[in-house]
Amino acid sequence: MNETAYLDIKGMHCVNCPIKVEKAISKMEGVIEIDVNWQSEKGCVTFDRNLVAISNIIERIHKMGFEAVEAKEIQA
């Protein structure tokens, strides 16, 4: 079953950082789509929760050297 989660991502220092995050996360099994915005430090990921948990996605982002937490609420 597909789910969408919103993330707060800290530690991106240049416009290439979100590209790296998007490439790494999109390769994870179960991830359908990810969009990361450098300026707002926000991310949106759609994934199949039967194949991957949001905690696994956040852990992968942490391993890349960024801080990531699931956002409490959707912010435009």
Jmol script that loads the backbone (N, CA, C; Angstrom):
load data "model"
ATOM      1  N   MET A   1       0.838  -1.174   0.000  1.00  0.00           N
ATOM      2  CA  MET A   1       0.000   0.000   0.000  1.00  0.00           C
ATOM      3  C   MET A   1       0.887   1.242   0.000  1.00  0.00           C
ATOM      4  N   ASN A   2       0.588   2.168  -0.883  1.00  0.00           N
ATOM      5  CA  ASN A   2       1.399   3.371  -1.012  1.00  0.00           C
ATOM      6  C   ASN A   2       1.088   4.383   0.088  1.00  0.00           C
ATOM      7  N   GLU A   3       2.144   5.054   0.510  1.00  0.00           N
ATOM      8  CA  GLU A   3       2.030   6.074   1.552  1.00  0.00           C
ATOM      9  C   GLU A   3       2.938   7.229   1.167  1.00  0.00           C
ATOM     10  N   THR A   4       2.565   8.434   1.550  1.00  0.00           N
ATOM     11  CA  THR A   4       3.406   9.608   1.320  1.00  0.00           C
ATOM     12  C   THR A   4       3.797  10.191   2.667  1.00  0.00           C
ATOM     13  N   ALA A   5       5.084  10.478   2.815  1.00  0.00           N
ATOM     14  CA  ALA A   5       5.586  11.082   4.049  1.00  0.00           C
ATOM     15  C   ALA A   5       6.341  12.359   3.693  1.00  0.00           C
ATOM     16  N   TYR A   6       6.271  13.301   4.602  1.00  0.00           N
ATOM     17  CA  TYR A   6       6.962  14.572   4.438  1.00  0.00           C
ATOM     18  C   TYR A   6       8.104  14.629   5.440  1.00  0.00           C
ATOM     19  N   LEU A   7       9.255  15.107   4.974  1.00  0.00           N
ATOM     20  CA  LEU A   7      10.465  15.100   5.795  1.00  0.00           C
ATOM     21  C   LEU A   7      11.034  16.489   5.952  1.00  0.00           C
ATOM     22  N   ASP A   8      11.641  16.741   7.105  1.00  0.00           N
ATOM     23  CA  ASP A   8      12.495  17.905   7.319  1.00  0.00           C
ATOM     24  C   ASP A   8      13.914  17.376   7.216  1.00  0.00           C
ATOM     25  N   ILE A   9      14.705  17.971   6.317  1.00  0.00           N
ATOM     26  CA  ILE A   9      16.070  17.489   6.068  1.00  0.00           C
ATOM     27  C   ILE A   9      17.035  18.645   6.285  1.00  0.00           C
ATOM     28  N   LYS A  10      17.926  18.488   7.227  1.00  0.00           N
ATOM     29  CA  LYS A  10      18.912  19.524   7.558  1.00  0.00           C
ATOM     30  C   LYS A  10      20.301  19.070   7.128  1.00  0.00           C
ATOM     31  N   GLY A  11      21.167  20.041   6.863  1.00  0.00           N
ATOM     32  CA  GLY A  11      22.559  19.737   6.568  1.00  0.00           C
ATOM     33  C   GLY A  11      22.919  19.791   5.097  1.00  0.00           C
ATOM     34  N   MET A  12      21.964  20.128   4.247  1.00  0.00           N
ATOM     35  CA  MET A  12      22.281  20.251   2.817  1.00  0.00           C
ATOM     36  C   MET A  12      22.947  21.600   2.596  1.00  0.00           C
ATOM     37  N   HIS A  13      24.147  21.576   2.032  1.00  0.00           N
ATOM     38  CA  HIS A  13      24.913  22.811   1.905  1.00  0.00           C
ATOM     39  C   HIS A  13      25.016  23.342   0.475  1.00  0.00           C
ATOM     40  N   CYS A  14      24.518  22.591  -0.495  1.00  0.00           N
ATOM     41  CA  CYS A  14      24.574  23.079  -1.876  1.00  0.00           C
ATOM     42  C   CYS A  14      23.436  22.459  -2.681  1.00  0.00           C
ATOM     43  N   VAL A  15      23.255  22.944  -3.891  1.00  0.00           N
ATOM     44  CA  VAL A  15      22.142  22.470  -4.729  1.00  0.00           C
ATOM     45  C   VAL A  15      22.317  21.027  -5.173  1.00  0.00           C
ATOM     46  N   ASN A  16      23.522  20.477  -5.059  1.00  0.00           N
ATOM     47  CA  ASN A  16      23.741  19.078  -5.436  1.00  0.00           C
ATOM     48  C   ASN A  16      23.295  18.104  -4.356  1.00  0.00           C
ATOM     49  N   CYS A  17      23.202  18.564  -3.117  1.00  0.00           N
ATOM     50  CA  CYS A  17      22.817  17.676  -2.012  1.00  0.00           C
ATOM     51  C   CYS A  17      21.456  17.020  -2.235  1.00  0.00           C
ATOM     52  N   PRO A  18      20.406  17.775  -2.594  1.00  0.00           N
ATOM     53  CA  PRO A  18      19.127  17.107  -2.790  1.00  0.00           C
ATOM     54  C   PRO A  18      19.155  16.114  -3.954  1.00  0.00           C
ATOM     55  N   ILE A  19      19.961  16.374  -4.948  1.00  0.00           N
ATOM     56  CA  ILE A  19      20.090  15.452  -6.082  1.00  0.00           C
ATOM     57  C   ILE A  19      20.670  14.127  -5.594  1.00  0.00           C
ATOM     58  N   LYS A  20      21.699  14.201  -4.744  1.00  0.00           N
ATOM     59  CA  LYS A  20      22.309  12.994  -4.190  1.00  0.00           C
ATOM     60  C   LYS A  20      21.311  12.208  -3.344  1.00  0.00           C
ATOM     61  N   VAL A  21      20.541  12.930  -2.519  1.00  0.00           N
ATOM     62  CA  VAL A  21      19.543  12.269  -1.673  1.00  0.00           C
ATOM     63  C   VAL A  21      18.492  11.591  -2.547  1.00  0.00           C
ATOM     64  N   GLU A  22      17.988  12.314  -3.540  1.00  0.00           N
ATOM     65  CA  GLU A  22      16.961  11.756  -4.418  1.00  0.00           C
ATOM     66  C   GLU A  22      17.457  10.505  -5.139  1.00  0.00           C
ATOM     67  N   LYS A  23      18.680  10.541  -5.635  1.00  0.00           N
ATOM     68  CA  LYS A  23      19.230   9.378  -6.345  1.00  0.00           C
ATOM     69  C   LYS A  23      19.352   8.173  -5.419  1.00  0.00           C
ATOM     70  N   ALA A  24      19.876   8.378  -4.221  1.00  0.00           N
ATOM     71  CA  ALA A  24      20.082   7.269  -3.289  1.00  0.00           C
ATOM     72  C   ALA A  24      18.756   6.678  -2.818  1.00  0.00           C
ATOM     73  N   ILE A  25      17.823   7.529  -2.471  1.00  0.00           N
ATOM     74  CA  ILE A  25      16.550   7.046  -1.938  1.00  0.00           C
ATOM     75  C   ILE A  25      15.703   6.409  -3.030  1.00  0.00           C
ATOM     76  N   SER A  26      15.737   6.947  -4.229  1.00  0.00           N
ATOM     77  CA  SER A  26      14.921   6.392  -5.317  1.00  0.00           C
ATOM     78  C   SER A  26      15.363   4.979  -5.697  1.00  0.00           C
ATOM     79  N   LYS A  27      16.599   4.603  -5.351  1.00  0.00           N
ATOM     80  CA  LYS A  27      17.093   3.254  -5.640  1.00  0.00           C
ATOM     81  C   LYS A  27      16.630   2.221  -4.612  1.00  0.00           C
ATOM     82  N   MET A  28      16.064   2.674  -3.514  1.00  0.00           N
ATOM     83  CA  MET A  28      15.608   1.754  -2.475  1.00  0.00           C
ATOM     84  C   MET A  28      14.358   1.021  -2.951  1.00  0.00           C
ATOM     85  N   GLU A  29      14.312  -0.267  -2.671  1.00  0.00           N
ATOM     86  CA  GLU A  29      13.135  -1.050  -3.035  1.00  0.00           C
ATOM     87  C   GLU A  29      11.904  -0.498  -2.324  1.00  0.00           C
ATOM     88  N   GLY A  30      10.849  -0.264  -3.078  1.00  0.00           N
ATOM     89  CA  GLY A  30       9.605   0.231  -2.519  1.00  0.00           C
ATOM     90  C   GLY A  30       9.414   1.725  -2.621  1.00  0.00           C
ATOM     91  N   VAL A  31      10.471   2.461  -2.933  1.00  0.00           N
ATOM     92  CA  VAL A  31      10.331   3.909  -3.084  1.00  0.00           C
ATOM     93  C   VAL A  31       9.807   4.201  -4.493  1.00  0.00           C
ATOM     94  N   ILE A  32       8.713   4.915  -4.540  1.00  0.00           N
ATOM     95  CA  ILE A  32       8.062   5.223  -5.814  1.00  0.00           C
ATOM     96  C   ILE A  32       8.521   6.573  -6.338  1.00  0.00           C
ATOM     97  N   GLU A  33       8.581   7.560  -5.458  1.00  0.00           N
ATOM     98  CA  GLU A  33       8.968   8.908  -5.880  1.00  0.00           C
ATOM     99  C   GLU A  33       9.515   9.667  -4.682  1.00  0.00           C
ATOM    100  N   ILE A  34      10.515  10.511  -4.942  1.00  0.00           N
ATOM    101  CA  ILE A  34      11.032  11.391  -3.888  1.00  0.00           C
ATOM    102  C   ILE A  34      11.372  12.735  -4.504  1.00  0.00           C
ATOM    103  N   ASP A  35      11.053  13.780  -3.774  1.00  0.00           N
ATOM    104  CA  ASP A  35      11.365  15.144  -4.192  1.00  0.00           C
ATOM    105  C   ASP A  35      11.925  15.870  -2.979  1.00  0.00           C
ATOM    106  N   VAL A  36      13.120  16.434  -3.134  1.00  0.00           N
ATOM    107  CA  VAL A  36      13.786  17.144  -2.037  1.00  0.00           C
ATOM    108  C   VAL A  36      14.062  18.568  -2.491  1.00  0.00           C
ATOM    109  N   ASN A  37      13.715  19.537  -1.642  1.00  0.00           N
ATOM    110  CA  ASN A  37      13.934  20.947  -1.946  1.00  0.00           C
ATOM    111  C   ASN A  37      15.027  21.483  -1.034  1.00  0.00           C
ATOM    112  N   TRP A  38      16.103  21.944  -1.648  1.00  0.00           N
ATOM    113  CA  TRP A  38      17.258  22.448  -0.905  1.00  0.00           C
ATOM    114  C   TRP A  38      16.907  23.699  -0.104  1.00  0.00           C
ATOM    115  N   GLN A  39      16.220  24.640  -0.721  1.00  0.00           N
ATOM    116  CA  GLN A  39      15.950  25.919  -0.066  1.00  0.00           C
ATOM    117  C   GLN A  39      15.021  25.784   1.137  1.00  0.00           C
ATOM    118  N   SER A  40      13.997  24.973   1.019  1.00  0.00           N
ATOM    119  CA  SER A  40      13.046  24.832   2.127  1.00  0.00           C
ATOM    120  C   SER A  40      13.466  23.754   3.126  1.00  0.00           C
ATOM    121  N   GLU A  41      14.478  22.957   2.758  1.00  0.00           N
ATOM    122  CA  GLU A  41      14.943  21.835   3.581  1.00  0.00           C
ATOM    123  C   GLU A  41      13.815  20.849   3.858  1.00  0.00           C
ATOM    124  N   LYS A  42      12.995  20.609   2.838  1.00  0.00           N
ATOM    125  CA  LYS A  42      11.856  19.697   2.940  1.00  0.00           C
ATOM    126  C   LYS A  42      11.976  18.592   1.901  1.00  0.00           C
ATOM    127  N   GLY A  43      11.355  17.483   2.190  1.00  0.00           N
ATOM    128  CA  GLY A  43      11.303  16.386   1.246  1.00  0.00           C
ATOM    129  C   GLY A  43       9.940  15.734   1.290  1.00  0.00           C
ATOM    130  N   CYS A  44       9.581  15.102   0.199  1.00  0.00           N
ATOM    131  CA  CYS A  44       8.327  14.374   0.103  1.00  0.00           C
ATOM    132  C   CYS A  44       8.651  13.046  -0.570  1.00  0.00           C
ATOM    133  N   VAL A  45       8.280  11.950   0.075  1.00  0.00           N
ATOM    134  CA  VAL A  45       8.590  10.631  -0.468  1.00  0.00           C
ATOM    135  C   VAL A  45       7.330   9.781  -0.486  1.00  0.00           C
ATOM    136  N   THR A  46       7.086   9.138  -1.624  1.00  0.00           N
ATOM    137  CA  THR A  46       5.991   8.192  -1.763  1.00  0.00           C
ATOM    138  C   THR A  46       6.604   6.810  -1.871  1.00  0.00           C
ATOM    139  N   PHE A  47       6.085   5.887  -1.074  1.00  0.00           N
ATOM    140  CA  PHE A  47       6.691   4.562  -0.995  1.00  0.00           C
ATOM    141  C   PHE A  47       5.631   3.517  -0.696  1.00  0.00           C
ATOM    142  N   ASP A  48       5.974   2.279  -0.977  1.00  0.00           N
ATOM    143  CA  ASP A  48       5.101   1.146  -0.659  1.00  0.00           C
ATOM    144  C   ASP A  48       5.490   0.667   0.733  1.00  0.00           C
ATOM    145  N   ARG A  49       4.633   0.890   1.692  1.00  0.00           N
ATOM    146  CA  ARG A  49       4.977   0.564   3.080  1.00  0.00           C
ATOM    147  C   ARG A  49       5.068  -0.942   3.337  1.00  0.00           C
ATOM    148  N   ASN A  50       4.644  -1.747   2.373  1.00  0.00           N
ATOM    149  CA  ASN A  50       4.821  -3.194   2.493  1.00  0.00           C
ATOM    150  C   ASN A  50       6.247  -3.614   2.132  1.00  0.00           C
ATOM    151  N   LEU A  51       6.972  -2.714   1.454  1.00  0.00           N
ATOM    152  CA  LEU A  51       8.335  -3.029   1.016  1.00  0.00           C
ATOM    153  C   LEU A  51       9.413  -2.257   1.773  1.00  0.00           C
ATOM    154  N   VAL A  52       9.078  -1.075   2.270  1.00  0.00           N
ATOM    155  CA  VAL A  52      10.073  -0.250   2.964  1.00  0.00           C
ATOM    156  C   VAL A  52       9.345   0.621   3.992  1.00  0.00           C
ATOM    157  N   ALA A  53       9.996   0.849   5.111  1.00  0.00           N
ATOM    158  CA  ALA A  53       9.429   1.704   6.165  1.00  0.00           C
ATOM    159  C   ALA A  53      10.056   3.089   6.083  1.00  0.00           C
ATOM    160  N   ILE A  54       9.321   4.082   6.534  1.00  0.00           N
ATOM    161  CA  ILE A  54       9.859   5.440   6.534  1.00  0.00           C
ATOM    162  C   ILE A  54      11.115   5.511   7.402  1.00  0.00           C
ATOM    163  N   SER A  55      11.184   4.693   8.437  1.00  0.00           N
ATOM    164  CA  SER A  55      12.384   4.690   9.288  1.00  0.00           C
ATOM    165  C   SER A  55      13.617   4.244   8.511  1.00  0.00           C
ATOM    166  N   ASN A  56      13.448   3.317   7.561  1.00  0.00           N
ATOM    167  CA  ASN A  56      14.573   2.885   6.723  1.00  0.00           C
ATOM    168  C   ASN A  56      15.027   4.004   5.796  1.00  0.00           C
ATOM    169  N   ILE A  57      14.077   4.759   5.275  1.00  0.00           N
ATOM    170  CA  ILE A  57      14.403   5.884   4.383  1.00  0.00           C
ATOM    171  C   ILE A  57      15.152   6.955   5.165  1.00  0.00           C
ATOM    172  N   ILE A  58      14.657   7.273   6.346  1.00  0.00           N
ATOM    173  CA  ILE A  58      15.321   8.275   7.190  1.00  0.00           C
ATOM    174  C   ILE A  58      16.721   7.807   7.577  1.00  0.00           C
ATOM    175  N   GLU A  59      16.858   6.533   7.899  1.00  0.00           N
ATOM    176  CA  GLU A  59      18.171   5.987   8.257  1.00  0.00           C
ATOM    177  C   GLU A  59      19.160   6.127   7.094  1.00  0.00           C
ATOM    178  N   ARG A  60      18.708   5.865   5.884  1.00  0.00           N
ATOM    179  CA  ARG A  60      19.578   6.003   4.709  1.00  0.00           C
ATOM    180  C   ARG A  60      20.027   7.452   4.541  1.00  0.00           C
ATOM    181  N   ILE A  61      19.122   8.394   4.752  1.00  0.00           N
ATOM    182  CA  ILE A  61      19.476   9.816   4.654  1.00  0.00           C
ATOM    183  C   ILE A  61      20.498  10.175   5.727  1.00  0.00           C
ATOM    184  N   HIS A  62      20.321   9.657   6.934  1.00  0.00           N
ATOM    185  CA  HIS A  62      21.291   9.899   8.019  1.00  0.00           C
ATOM    186  C   HIS A  62      22.665   9.363   7.638  1.00  0.00           C
ATOM    187  N   LYS A  63      22.704   8.172   7.028  1.00  0.00           N
ATOM    188  CA  LYS A  63      23.984   7.582   6.627  1.00  0.00           C
ATOM    189  C   LYS A  63      24.691   8.421   5.570  1.00  0.00           C
ATOM    190  N   MET A  64      23.934   9.242   4.862  1.00  0.00           N
ATOM    191  CA  MET A  64      24.521  10.142   3.860  1.00  0.00           C
ATOM    192  C   MET A  64      25.085  11.405   4.513  1.00  0.00           C
ATOM    193  N   GLY A  65      24.825  11.587   5.812  1.00  0.00           N
ATOM    194  CA  GLY A  65      25.374  12.728   6.527  1.00  0.00           C
ATOM    195  C   GLY A  65      24.402  13.871   6.751  1.00  0.00           C
ATOM    196  N   PHE A  66      23.126  13.622   6.526  1.00  0.00           N
ATOM    197  CA  PHE A  66      22.117  14.661   6.726  1.00  0.00           C
ATOM    198  C   PHE A  66      21.218  14.280   7.891  1.00  0.00           C
ATOM    199  N   GLU A  67      20.607  15.280   8.497  1.00  0.00           N
ATOM    200  CA  GLU A  67      19.624  15.038   9.537  1.00  0.00           C
ATOM    201  C   GLU A  67      18.254  14.997   8.870  1.00  0.00           C
ATOM    202  N   ALA A  68      17.462  13.996   9.197  1.00  0.00           N
ATOM    203  CA  ALA A  68      16.121  13.896   8.625  1.00  0.00           C
ATOM    204  C   ALA A  68      15.155  13.397   9.676  1.00  0.00           C
ATOM    205  N   VAL A  69      13.994  14.016   9.721  1.00  0.00           N
ATOM    206  CA  VAL A  69      12.918  13.584  10.592  1.00  0.00           C
ATOM    207  C   VAL A  69      11.611  13.708   9.826  1.00  0.00           C
ATOM    208  N   GLU A  70      10.659  12.877  10.207  1.00  0.00           N
ATOM    209  CA  GLU A  70       9.352  12.985   9.582  1.00  0.00           C
ATOM    210  C   GLU A  70       8.702  14.277  10.078  1.00  0.00           C
ATOM    211  N   ALA A  71       8.183  15.061   9.138  1.00  0.00           N
ATOM    212  CA  ALA A  71       7.564  16.344   9.481  1.00  0.00           C
ATOM    213  C   ALA A  71       6.274  16.103  10.252  1.00  0.00           C
ATOM    214  N   LYS A  72       6.013  16.940  11.223  1.00  0.00           N
ATOM    215  CA  LYS A  72       4.802  16.815  12.037  1.00  0.00           C
ATOM    216  C   LYS A  72       3.554  17.139  11.223  1.00  0.00           C
ATOM    217  N   GLU A  73       3.707  18.089  10.298  1.00  0.00           N
ATOM    218  CA  GLU A  73       2.578  18.485   9.472  1.00  0.00           C
ATOM    219  C   GLU A  73       3.075  18.907   8.104  1.00  0.00           C
ATOM    220  N   ILE A  74       2.181  18.904   7.150  1.00  0.00           N
ATOM    221  CA  ILE A  74       2.515  19.303   5.785  1.00  0.00           C
ATOM    222  C   ILE A  74       2.663  20.815   5.742  1.00  0.00           C
ATOM    223  N   GLN A  75       3.776  21.249   5.163  1.00  0.00           N
ATOM    224  CA  GLN A  75       3.998  22.693   5.014  1.00  0.00           C
ATOM    225  C   GLN A  75       4.240  22.983   3.540  1.00  0.00           C
ATOM    226  N   ALA A  76       3.577  23.976   3.046  1.00  0.00           N
ATOM    227  CA  ALA A  76       3.715  24.335   1.626  1.00  0.00           C
ATOM    228  C   ALA A  76       4.972  25.119   1.381  1.00  0.00           C
TER     229      ALA A  76
END
end "model"
wireframe off; spacefill off
backbone 0.3
color backbone group
